[in-house]
């Protein structure tokens, strides 16, 4: 029986809408933070990287673990098709010698240098924030002049109130956007009382990368910037609204996503995380 043009048009529209509704939400490369394997490297660096490759992970945020030079580690990464677009460095090291961090980043072909912790006493204060802002602006200019972008990775303790917002707002608003960008750790953002998706939309040009992690249900938020590693769970099984966060990240153009699972169960949890994010649709 010959179908009328109207029926064919409706069928096409239905199929198109169905296909569009089921398009994948997460389409970027899957990355992982090297710190995830901090207790595994001693069992064999090449062996760990082989397991990373098997998972389909093609990006790693470094730098190299202990016991191997940056050059040797880069060679192992290259042999497995794993890129290192970003490296994490200590606040004290980059303050002391930002040029050394530039050299390290270029060894890996990284275009981002990330700092994940601002030294402070029990409570993170405005004085801590002001000092960090001055340091980041200084270091960020040096890095930019050498083709590298400095990113600060929030850790939850920056969500103490200040002015009309938080201390994190102060840091973002007072660092020079030409020199300083940010990497959001979505779990620490949530744990500190922030809303990851809203913050991504609030500062759409400042966020460049994401750490993907989730926190066990029932764990209360606080400003310590710390919780038991046993509270790290596979994405989609904890408290965070992962689809909402990934939708916001996609909307503002985040390109690099690194799974960071600090749990002793990371080997069993990371495949669940990858399956979950790859199964999300929009």
C-alpha positions as CSV (number, residue, x, y, z in Angstrom):
1,X,0.0,0.0,0.0
2,X,1.4,3.4,-1.1
3,X,1.8,5.8,1.8
4,X,0.7,9.4,1.3
5,X,3.2,12.3,1.5
6,X,1.6,13.4,4.8
7,X,2.1,10.1,6.4
8,X,5.7,9.8,5.2
9,X,6.4,13.3,6.5
10,X,5.0,12.4,9.9
11,X,7.0,9.1,10.0
12,X,10.2,11.0,9.2
13,X,9.5,13.6,11.8
14,X,8.8,10.9,14.4
15,X,12.0,9.0,13.6
16,X,14.0,12.2,13.6
17,X,12.7,13.3,17.0
18,X,13.2,9.9,18.5
19,X,16.8,9.8,17.2
20,X,17.5,13.3,18.5
21,X,16.0,12.6,21.9
22,X,18.3,9.6,22.2
23,X,21.6,11.3,21.1
24,X,24.4,10.8,23.7
25,X,24.9,13.5,26.2
26,X,28.6,12.8,26.8
27,X,30.6,12.8,23.6
28,X,34.1,13.9,24.7
29,X,37.1,11.8,25.3
30,X,37.1,9.9,28.6
31,X,40.0,11.0,30.8
32,X,41.3,10.0,34.3
33,X,43.3,11.7,37.0
34,X,46.6,9.9,37.6
35,X,46.1,10.3,41.4
36,X,43.4,7.7,41.1
37,X,46.2,5.1,40.7
38,X,48.4,6.5,43.5
39,X,48.4,3.1,45.3
40,X,48.6,1.0,42.1
41,X,51.7,2.4,40.3
42,X,54.1,0.4,42.5
43,X,52.6,-2.8,41.0
44,X,53.9,-1.8,37.6
45,X,53.4,1.5,35.7
46,X,53.0,-0.1,32.3
47,X,50.5,-2.6,33.7
48,X,48.4,0.2,35.1
49,X,48.5,2.1,31.8
50,X,47.5,-1.0,30.0
51,X,44.4,-1.3,32.2
52,X,43.6,2.4,31.5
53,X,43.8,1.8,27.8
54,X,41.5,-1.3,28.0
55,X,38.9,1.0,29.6
56,X,38.9,3.2,26.5
57,X,40.4,6.1,28.4
58,X,42.4,8.3,26.0
59,X,43.4,11.3,28.3
60,X,45.2,11.5,31.6
61,X,45.8,14.4,33.9
62,X,49.3,14.0,35.4
63,X,52.1,14.5,35.8
64,X,54.2,11.3,36.2
65,X,54.1,9.0,39.3
66,X,57.1,8.5,41.5
67,X,59.8,6.1,40.2
68,X,59.7,7.2,36.5
69,X,60.9,10.3,34.7
70,X,58.5,12.6,32.8
71,X,60.1,11.6,29.6
72,X,59.8,7.9,30.3
73,X,56.2,8.2,31.4
74,X,55.4,10.3,28.3
75,X,56.8,7.5,26.1
76,X,54.6,4.9,27.8
77,X,51.5,7.1,27.3
78,X,52.4,7.6,23.6
79,X,52.7,3.9,23.1
80,X,49.1,3.5,24.4
81,X,47.6,6.5,22.6
82,X,46.9,8.4,25.9
83,X,47.3,12.2,25.8
84,X,48.1,14.3,28.8
85,X,46.5,17.8,28.2
86,X,46.9,18.8,31.9
87,X,49.2,18.3,34.8
88,X,48.5,19.0,38.5
89,X,51.2,20.7,40.5
90,X,51.8,21.8,44.1
91,X,50.9,25.4,45.1
92,X,54.3,25.8,46.7
93,X,56.2,24.4,43.7
94,X,54.6,26.7,41.2
95,X,55.0,29.7,43.5
96,X,58.7,29.0,43.9
97,X,59.5,28.2,40.2
98,X,56.7,28.6,37.6
99,X,59.2,28.3,34.8
100,X,59.9,24.7,36.0
101,X,56.2,23.9,35.7
102,X,56.2,25.3,32.2
103,X,59.0,22.9,31.3
104,X,57.2,20.0,32.9
105,X,54.0,20.8,31.1
106,X,55.7,21.0,27.7
107,X,57.4,17.7,28.3
108,X,54.0,16.1,28.3
109,X,52.5,18.3,25.6
110,X,50.1,19.7,28.3
111,X,48.4,23.0,27.7
112,X,47.0,23.3,31.3
113,X,48.7,23.4,34.7
114,X,46.3,22.8,37.6
115,X,46.7,23.7,41.3
116,X,44.3,21.8,43.6
117,X,45.0,23.1,47.0
118,X,45.6,26.5,48.6
119,X,47.5,26.1,51.9
120,X,45.5,27.4,54.9
121,X,44.8,26.6,58.5
122,X,41.6,25.0,59.8
123,X,39.4,27.6,58.1
124,X,40.0,29.1,54.7
125,X,39.8,32.9,55.0
126,X,39.7,36.0,52.9
127,X,43.3,36.6,53.6
128,X,44.1,33.1,52.2
129,X,42.0,33.9,49.2
130,X,43.7,37.3,48.6
131,X,47.2,35.8,48.8
132,X,46.2,33.1,46.3
133,X,44.7,35.6,43.9
134,X,48.0,37.6,43.9
135,X,50.0,34.4,43.4
136,X,47.7,33.0,40.6
137,X,47.8,36.3,38.7
138,X,51.6,36.4,38.8
139,X,52.1,32.8,37.9
140,X,49.3,32.8,35.4
141,X,50.9,35.5,33.4
142,X,54.2,33.7,33.3
143,X,52.4,30.5,32.1
144,X,50.4,32.3,29.5
145,X,53.5,34.0,28.1
146,X,54.8,30.4,27.6
147,X,51.6,29.0,26.0
148,X,50.2,27.4,29.1
149,X,46.9,28.0,31.0
150,X,46.9,28.0,34.8
151,X,43.8,26.5,36.3
152,X,42.7,26.5,40.0
153,X,40.9,23.3,41.0
154,X,38.3,24.1,43.8
155,X,38.2,21.8,46.8
156,X,35.1,22.7,48.8
157,X,36.6,24.8,51.5
158,X,36.2,28.0,49.4
159,X,32.5,28.1,49.8
160,X,32.5,30.0,53.0
161,X,30.4,33.1,52.7
162,X,32.0,36.4,51.7
163,X,30.3,39.6,50.6
164,X,27.3,38.7,48.3
165,X,28.7,35.3,47.5
166,X,31.5,33.0,48.6
167,X,35.3,33.0,48.8
168,X,35.3,31.1,45.6
169,X,33.4,33.9,43.9
170,X,36.0,36.3,45.2
171,X,38.8,34.2,43.7
172,X,37.1,33.9,40.4
173,X,36.1,37.6,40.2
174,X,39.6,38.9,41.3
175,X,41.9,36.7,39.2
176,X,42.7,38.0,35.7
177,X,40.7,36.0,33.2
178,X,43.5,36.4,30.7
179,X,45.9,34.6,33.1
180,X,43.8,32.3,35.4
181,X,41.1,29.7,34.6
182,X,39.5,27.0,36.6
183,X,39.0,23.3,36.8
184,X,35.8,22.2,38.6
185,X,35.9,19.2,40.9
186,X,32.2,18.5,40.9
187,X,32.2,16.4,44.0
188,X,34.2,18.9,46.1
189,X,32.0,21.7,44.8
190,X,28.9,19.9,45.9
191,X,30.5,18.8,49.2
192,X,31.3,22.5,50.0
193,X,27.7,23.5,49.4
194,X,27.9,24.7,45.9
195,X,25.8,23.8,42.9
196,X,28.1,22.6,40.1
197,X,25.7,23.2,37.2
198,X,24.8,26.7,38.4
199,X,28.4,27.6,38.9
200,X,29.3,26.4,35.4
201,X,26.6,28.6,33.9
202,X,27.5,31.5,36.3
203,X,31.1,31.7,35.0
204,X,30.9,30.1,31.6
205,X,34.2,31.4,30.2
206,X,36.3,30.6,33.3
207,X,35.8,26.8,33.6
208,X,38.1,24.8,31.3
209,X,38.1,21.2,32.7
210,X,36.1,18.9,35.1
211,X,37.0,16.3,37.6
212,X,34.2,13.7,37.5
213,X,33.4,12.1,40.9
214,X,30.4,11.4,43.1
215,X,29.9,11.1,46.8
216,X,28.1,8.5,48.8
217,X,24.5,9.1,49.7
218,X,24.0,10.3,53.3
219,X,27.3,12.1,53.6
220,X,26.7,15.7,54.8
221,X,28.3,18.7,53.2
222,X,30.9,20.8,55.0
223,X,33.8,23.2,54.4
224,X,36.7,21.0,55.3
225,X,37.7,20.1,51.8
226,X,38.0,16.5,52.9
227,X,36.1,13.2,53.4
228,X,36.9,9.5,53.6
229,X,38.1,8.1,50.3
230,X,35.5,5.3,50.9
231,X,32.9,8.0,50.2
232,X,33.9,8.2,46.5
233,X,31.4,6.2,44.5
234,X,30.7,5.5,40.9
235,X,29.0,8.3,39.0
236,X,25.3,8.0,39.1
237,X,25.2,6.1,42.4
238,X,25.8,9.0,44.7
239,X,24.3,12.4,45.5
240,X,25.2,14.5,42.5
241,X,23.0,15.4,39.5
242,X,25.4,14.1,36.9
243,X,23.2,14.6,33.9
244,X,22.5,18.2,34.9
245,X,26.2,18.9,35.4
246,X,27.3,17.3,32.1
247,X,24.6,19.2,30.3
248,X,25.9,22.5,31.7
249,X,29.5,21.5,31.0
250,X,28.6,20.7,27.4
251,X,26.7,24.0,27.0
252,X,29.7,26.1,28.0
253,X,32.1,24.0,25.9
254,X,34.2,22.1,28.5
255,X,36.6,19.9,26.5
256,X,38.5,17.8,29.1
257,X,36.8,15.5,31.7
258,X,38.9,13.5,34.1
259,X,37.5,10.7,36.3
260,X,39.1,10.9,39.7
261,X,38.1,8.0,41.9
262,X,40.0,8.1,45.2
263,X,38.2,5.0,46.5
264,X,40.1,1.8,47.2
265,X,37.4,0.3,45.0
266,X,38.2,2.4,41.9
267,X,39.1,-0.6,39.8
268,X,35.5,-1.9,40.0
269,X,33.9,1.6,40.1
270,X,35.5,3.2,37.1
271,X,33.9,0.8,34.5
272,X,30.5,1.6,36.1
273,X,31.2,5.3,35.8
274,X,32.2,5.1,32.2
275,X,29.2,3.0,31.3
276,X,27.0,5.4,33.1
277,X,28.2,8.6,31.4
278,X,28.3,7.0,28.0
279,X,24.7,5.8,28.5
280,X,23.3,9.2,29.2
281,X,21.2,10.7,26.5
282,X,19.6,14.1,25.8
